[in-house]
Amino acid sequence: MSDGDISISNLEKVYDDGAEKTKAIEDLSFDIDSGEFVGVVGPSGCGKSSLLYLIAGFLETTDGTISVDGEPIDGPGTDRGVVFQDYALFPWRTVMENVTYGLEEQGVSKEERRSTAQRYIDMMDLGGFEDRYPKELSGGMKQRVAIARTLAYDPKILLMDEPFGALDQPLRESLQDQLLDIWRDLEKTVVFITHDVEEAVYLSERVMIMTRRPGTKKTVVPFDLDRSLDREEIITSDKFVTTKNSVWKSLREETQPEVQP
Ligand SMILES: Nc1ncnc2c1ncn2[C@@H]1O[C@H](COP(=O)(O)OP(=O)(O)OP(=O)(O)O)[C@@H](O)[C@H]1O
């Protein structure tokens, strides 16, 4: 049985605010298998966030379809969880109350909510911080709360929009490794947007490079890193370096200003 696969077919997104139309995405087709980790990179403004929010069901497509497990999506659903760069926590709720939020919405009993939330709080190394408020936490901790909150309602698909973009390098690295552990243990499908080519290659099994706006799939680079190795061995391996260079070159073609004749 498929569980968390995504099929995107001839997707188009045009924003129309009445005065102006902006075509953000044009004729994008792409399939993601259940349990796969896919990185998405592309020039600024090429439609990466739009793509993610279309998959999330926050935005309506202008044309084309997005299906999850063969069913066209119809708005947001608990089969898909979104993690934003700016955490989007509820400031008036404690860590525990933030993490139980989705379960409250699902009508889960208080006892079960707390035990489920505790599992993900512990998984994200937040034990002892259950009663803290977001303003009392560092950026890395806030993002761990946001991830725990999303995992708590057990979506099959994690949609991540530059989730580590605001964090410094050591924190980014530790959250990247934590995310890889979660992905392996919980077998989620992950779509991960980033500006950072190294991050995309380190985390993913395939990277989709988008063209400049209107964004579409330029190319997809698949690779197979030896995940039994540690970070340093991976990022210095020939396969990693070659893959990173090929993604970088492809991206650069899209970000360089067009050559005038
Ligand atoms: N609500 C909106 N109304 C009008 N235009 C929009 C809206 N949201 C996004 N756009 C435009 O659509 C295009 C794609 O935006 P989007 O945020 O999806 O790109 P992005 O690749 O995620 O950008 P970045 O890398 O800078 O975050 C941009 O030109 C943007 O200005």
The ligand as a Gaussian input file, in Angstrom:
#p B3LYP/6-31G(d) Opt

LIG

0 1
 N        0.401000      36.047000      -2.361000
 C        1.085000      36.441000      -3.430000
 N        0.583000      37.346000      -4.277000
 C        1.259000      37.736000      -5.379000
 N        2.477000      37.231000      -5.718000
 C        3.021000      36.324000      -4.908000
 C        2.371000      35.863000      -3.719000
 N        3.157000      34.950000      -3.110000
 C        4.259000      34.828000      -3.880000
 N        4.173000      35.643000      -4.952000
 C        5.157000      35.803000      -6.020000
 O        5.325000      34.520000      -6.633000
 C        6.685000      34.300000      -6.956000
 C        7.175000      33.033000      -6.266000
 O        7.202000      33.259000      -4.851000
 P        7.687000      32.140000      -3.827000
 O        7.665000      32.748000      -2.472000
 O        6.894000      30.903000      -4.034000
 O        9.180000      31.887000      -4.322000
 P       10.428000      31.241000      -3.546000
 O       11.184000      30.473000      -4.587000
 O        9.954000      30.497000      -2.356000
 O       11.230000      32.533000      -3.106000
 P       12.400000      32.706000      -2.018000
 O       13.475000      31.746000      -2.399000
 O       12.830000      34.114000      -2.189000
 O       11.788000      32.414000      -0.685000
 C        7.442000      35.562000      -6.530000
 O        7.571000      36.402000      -7.644000
 C        6.529000      36.180000      -5.493000
 O        6.675000      37.580000      -5.449000

